[in-house]
Amino acid sequence: MARVKRAIMTHKRRKKVLRLAKGYYGAKSKHFKMAKQAVYKSGQKAYIGRKQRKRNFRSLWITRISAACKMNGMNYSTFMDGLKKAGVTLNRKMLSEIAISDPAAFTALVEQAKAAR
């Protein structure tokens, strides 16, 4: 039976990890063992960060909508409840964009929400 030589695959795997660790501080970019740990940890943090970014943006949109509602004499929860009862199906991202770019249209939405309540 022929002997299996695995040096090529090992070299490829190590090269891939070191390429991913390029730019890391100190030995983390040079030594395979440390680079492997750093790449693994950074992958975990990147995965978590992608979830947190969605949370952060949603809270930002809610803060913007709330501020615009207060300028029109209404609070956020009653505004959202009024929109739901009025049958307006705009998401928070679009509502925050309207609040920033077109305050007159947002005021019309607030009036619509007041009328539906």
C-alpha positions in Angstrom: 0.0 0.0 0.0 1.3 3.5 -0.9 2.3 5.9 1.7 0.1 9.1 2.0 2.1 12.3 2.1 0.1 15.2 3.6 2.7 18.0 3.5 1.0 19.8 0.6 -2.4 19.9 2.3 -0.9 21.0 5.6 1.0 23.7 3.8 -2.1 24.9 2.1 -4.1 25.0 5.3 -1.4 26.9 7.2 -0.9 29.3 4.3 -4.7 30.1 4.3 -4.8 30.8 8.0 -1.7 33.0 7.8 -3.2 34.9 4.9 -6.4 35.5 7.0 -4.2 36.7 9.9 -2.3 39.2 7.7 -2.1 42.6 9.5 -2.5 41.2 13.0 -0.3 42.6 15.7 3.0 40.8 16.5 3.3 37.1 16.4 -0.4 36.6 15.6 0.4 37.3 11.9 3.6 35.2 11.8 3.3 32.1 13.9 0.7 29.5 12.8 -0.4 28.5 16.3 -1.1 32.1 17.4 -2.6 33.0 14.0 -5.0 30.1 14.2 -6.3 31.2 17.5 -6.6 34.8 16.4 -8.4 34.0 13.2 -10.8 31.7 15.1 -11.6 34.4 17.6 -12.0 37.1 15.1 -14.4 34.9 13.1 -16.5 34.5 16.2 -16.5 38.2 16.9 -17.4 39.0 13.3 -20.3 36.6 13.4 -21.6 38.2 16.6 -21.0 41.7 15.2 -23.2 41.0 12.2 -26.1 40.3 14.6 -25.3 43.3 16.8 -25.2 45.7 13.8 -28.9 44.8 13.1 -29.8 45.6 16.7 -27.9 48.8 16.8 -29.5 50.1 13.6 -33.0 49.2 14.8 -32.5 51.2 18.0 -31.1 54.1 16.1 -34.2 54.2 13.8 -36.5 54.0 16.9 -34.6 56.9 18.5 -34.9 59.0 15.4 -38.6 58.3 15.0 -39.2 59.0 18.7 -37.5 62.4 18.4 -39.5 63.3 15.4 -42.7 62.3 17.1 -41.9 64.4 20.2 -41.5 67.4 17.9 -45.1 66.8 16.7 -46.5 66.3 20.2 -46.8 62.6 20.3 -44.8 59.8 21.8 -43.3 56.8 19.9 -45.5 54.0 21.2 -48.8 55.8 20.5 -47.5 56.8 17.0 -46.7 53.2 16.1 -50.0 52.0 17.5 -51.8 54.7 15.5 -50.0 53.7 12.3 -50.9 50.1 12.8 -54.5 51.0 13.3 -54.5 53.3 10.3 -53.1 50.4 8.1 -49.8 52.1 7.3 -47.2 49.4 6.7 -43.9 51.3 6.7 -40.9 49.8 8.5 -38.8 51.7 11.0 -36.0 52.3 8.6 -38.2 54.1 6.1 -40.0 56.0 8.8 -36.7 57.3 10.2 -35.6 58.3 6.7 -38.9 60.2 6.2 -38.4 61.9 9.5 -35.0 63.2 8.5 -35.5 64.0 4.9 -39.1 65.1 4.7 -40.5 66.5 8.0 -43.8 67.6 6.3 -44.6 64.1 5.2 -43.8 62.8 8.7 -46.1 65.3 10.2 -48.8 64.0 7.8 -48.1 60.5 9.1 -48.4 61.7 12.7 -51.8 63.3 11.9 -52.9 60.1 10.3 -51.9 58.1 13.4 -53.7 60.6 15.6 -56.9 60.2 13.6 -56.8 56.4 13.7 -56.4 56.3 17.5 
